[in-house]
């Protein structure tokens, strides 16, 4: 049975989620603030966290960063908030969240995103120990990337995107496929966010003056090759 931790200070929403997810076969625990959450996680190890952005004692984006720093880096985090501005969504994703859904939401949509996030984690456990393309090396158990022996600091989503490209080295991946695999097919962020991440990845991969590994196929998508 998969465990879900719901961090939501609105009692009505928290109980709604607990009842619905429990009915769907999950073990669910709820907390109402950041301090309580970190205390609970000493004994309760979730498979996924649903995290409200606005909490009484802590900004959810800052909390997500702390979760990423201290917990299993593969732990899926789904941000839940009333904010619908694109900059808020990007901030949530940059903090390490796997997905972002705004209130009000349909329970079935939330459930679909939870299942998609859990599937991505399961797929990641089947990766080879190391993936290498030219002088780029990905250590999948440690979730580390290096180029020419120099470690590259990546966000969770940047790393996941790079792994996807590296696993299909030499193959053109369409924007739609990339979006579905990394953000989830129905994510609200939109296809334009892929370009933002590709630009950031290129800057980090080429910081030592190395040639591009990520190539744009205009009108189609991207590929990674030597």
C-alpha positions in Angstrom: 0.0 0.0 0.0 1.4 3.4 -1.1 1.7 6.1 1.6 0.7 9.7 1.0 1.4 12.6 3.2 -1.1 15.5 2.8 0.3 18.9 4.1 -2.8 21.2 4.0 -3.9 23.6 6.7 -7.5 23.9 5.4 -9.2 21.1 7.4 -12.1 20.6 4.9 -9.7 20.0 2.0 -7.3 17.8 4.1 -10.2 15.6 5.2 -11.6 15.4 1.7 -8.3 14.3 0.3 -7.8 11.8 3.1 -11.2 10.2 2.6 -10.9 10.1 -1.2 -7.4 8.7 -1.3 -8.0 6.2 1.5 -11.0 4.9 -0.5 -8.7 4.5 -3.5 -6.3 2.3 -1.5 -3.7 4.6 -0.2 -2.5 5.0 3.4 -3.0 8.7 4.1 -1.7 11.0 6.9 -2.4 14.7 7.1 -0.5 17.6 8.7 -1.4 21.2 8.9 2.0 23.0 9.0 5.7 22.7 8.2 6.9 22.0 11.7 4.4 19.2 12.3 5.3 17.7 8.9 9.0 17.4 9.6 8.3 15.8 13.0 5.9 13.3 11.4 8.3 12.3 8.7 10.7 11.0 11.3 8.4 8.0 11.7 6.1 8.1 8.6 7.9 7.6 5.3 5.6 8.7 2.5 5.7 7.5 -1.1 4.4 10.9 -2.2 3.7 14.3 -0.6 0.8 16.6 -1.5 2.0 20.0 -0.3 0.0 23.2 -0.1 2.0 26.3 -1.0 0.5 28.6 1.7 1.0 27.2 5.2 0.7 29.0 8.6 4.3 28.7 9.5 6.3 28.2 6.3 6.1 28.9 2.6 5.4 25.6 0.8 8.1 26.4 -1.8 10.7 26.7 0.9 9.4 23.6 2.5 9.7 21.7 -0.8 13.4 22.7 -1.0 13.9 21.4 2.5 12.2 18.1 1.7 14.4 17.7 -1.4 17.5 18.4 0.7 16.7 16.0 3.5 14.5 13.3 2.1 14.9 10.7 -0.6 15.5 12.8 -3.7 13.1 10.6 -5.7 10.2 11.4 -3.4 7.4 12.9 -5.5 6.0 16.2 -4.4 2.8 17.6 -5.8 2.2 21.3 -5.1 -1.4 22.3 -4.3 -2.4 25.9 -4.2 -5.0 28.5 -5.2 -2.4 30.5 -7.1 -2.5 30.1 -10.9 0.1 32.6 -12.1 2.8 31.0 -14.4 5.6 32.5 -12.3 4.2 30.7 -9.2 4.0 27.5 -11.0 7.6 27.8 -12.2 8.8 28.7 -8.7 7.1 25.6 -7.4 8.7 23.4 -10.0 12.1 25.0 -9.5 11.9 24.2 -5.8 11.8 20.5 -6.7 8.1 19.8 -7.1 7.1 17.1 -9.5 3.8 18.6 -10.4 1.5 21.5 -9.7 -2.3 21.7 -9.5 -4.4 24.6 -8.7 -7.6 24.9 -6.6 -10.4 24.2 -7.3 -9.5 20.8 -8.8 -11.3 17.6 -9.8 -10.4 14.7 -7.5 -10.0 12.4 -10.5 -7.4 14.7 -12.1 -5.5 14.9 -8.9 -5.6 11.1 -8.6 -4.3 10.7 -12.2 -1.4 13.0 -11.4 -0.6 11.1 -8.3 -0.5 7.8 -10.1 1.6 9.3 -12.9 4.2 10.6 -10.4 4.4 7.2 -8.7 4.8 5.5 -12.1 7.7 7.8 -12.9 9.4 6.8 -9.6 9.0 3.1 -10.3 10.4 3.6 -13.8 13.4 5.4 -12.4 14.3 2.5 -10.2 14.8 0.4 -13.4 17.5 2.7 -14.8 21.1 1.4 -15.4 23.6 2.4 -12.7 25.4 4.7 -15.1 24.5 6.4 -18.4 27.3 7.9 -20.5 27.1 10.1 -23.6 30.5 11.5 -24.7 32.0 13.1 -21.6 28.7 13.3 -19.8 28.2 10.7 -17.1 25.0 10.2 -15.1 25.2 8.2 -11.8 21.5 7.2 -11.4 21.6 5.8 -7.9 23.2 9.0 -6.6 21.2 11.2 -9.0 24.5 13.0 -10.0 25.6 14.3 -13.3 29.2 15.2 -14.3 30.9 16.4 -17.5 34.6 15.8 -18.1 34.8 14.8 -14.4 33.2 17.9 -13.0 30.0 17.6 -11.1 27.0 19.6 -12.4 24.5 20.9 -9.9 21.0 20.3 -11.3 17.5 20.7 -9.9 15.4 17.5 -9.7 13.5 18.3 -12.8 16.6 19.3 -14.8 18.2 15.9 -13.8 15.1 14.0 -14.8 15.0 15.7 -18.1 18.7 15.0 -18.8 18.2 11.4 -17.9 15.3 11.1 -20.4 17.4 12.6 -23.1 20.5 10.5 -22.3 18.4 7.2 -22.2 17.4 8.0 -25.8 20.7 9.4 -26.9 20.7 10.0 -30.7 16.9 9.9 -30.9 14.8 12.9 -31.5 12.2 13.3 -28.7 9.1 15.4 -29.5 8.1 18.2 -27.1 4.9 16.4 -26.5 6.7 13.2 -25.4 9.1 15.1 -23.2 6.2 17.0 -21.6 4.3 13.9 -20.9 7.2 12.0 -19.4 8.6 14.8 -17.2 5.7 17.1 -16.4 2.7 14.8 -17.0 0.4 15.0 -20.0 -2.2 17.3 -18.4 0.1 19.6 -16.5 -0.9 23.3 -16.5 2.6 24.6 -17.1 2.4 24.3 -20.9 4.9 23.2 -23.6 6.8 26.5 -23.5 8.3 25.5 -20.2 10.5 22.9 -22.0 12.4 25.6 -23.7 13.1 27.3 -20.4 14.6 24.1 -19.0 16.6 23.2 -22.1 18.2 26.7 -22.0 19.1 26.2 -18.3 20.5 22.7 -19.0 22.6 23.8 -21.9 24.1 26.6 -19.8 25.0 24.2 -17.0 26.3 21.4 -19.4 28.5 23.9 -21.4 29.8 25.9 -18.4 33.3 24.5 -18.9 33.4 25.5 -22.6 32.4 22.1 -23.9 30.4 21.8 -27.1 26.6 21.4 -27.1 25.2 17.9 -26.4 21.6 19.0 -26.6 20.4 19.8 -30.1 17.1 21.4 -31.2 15.3 19.9 -34.1 13.2 22.8 -35.2 9.5 22.2 -35.2 9.9 18.7 -33.7 11.8 18.5 -30.4 15.3 17.8 -29.0 18.0 15.1 -28.9 21.1 14.6 -27.0 24.2 13.3 -28.8 28.0 13.7 -29.0 
